């Protein structure tokens, strides 16, 4: 776990961002935020889809 003044960033490369968002929100209970916001442990999670 990180301290409040030190966050980690987790970046995933996925085949389909929308499918990944659906999975995280439906099956894992994540809340989607339009802006950058950390997860409950204070870490930012980002999803990238190759062009």
N, C-alpha and C positions, 0 to 999 in steps of 0.2 A: 504494500500500500504506500502511497505517496503522502508527503506532508502537504498541508494546505498551500504552501508557497512553491511547491514543486510538482508539476503534473507530467505525466507520461502521455505520449500520443501513440495510438494503435491505428495502423493503416492496413486495410485489406484490399487486395485487388480481386474483384469479382467479375463474373461473366455478365451479370445483369444486376445493376444497382437496385432497380425496383423490386426484383425478386428477393434480393438480400434484405432490403428494408422490410418487405412483407414478412419474411422469416423472423427477423429480429423483433418486430413488433408483435406478431401473432403468436409465435412459439416461445419466445424468450421474455416477452413482457417489456421490451424496451419502449421508451417514449421518443418519438421523432421530434427533433427541434430544428427549426429552419436555420438558426444561427449556431455558431460553435458553442457547445456546452459539454461539460465533462460527464462521464458516466457516474454511477453512485460512488465509485471508489475515487473519483476525481480525475479520471483519464478521458481524454478526447478520443472518440472512435470515428474514423473516416473510412468511407467506402469509395473505391475508384473503379471505373470500368474502362478497359482499354478501348481505344478508338478503332 
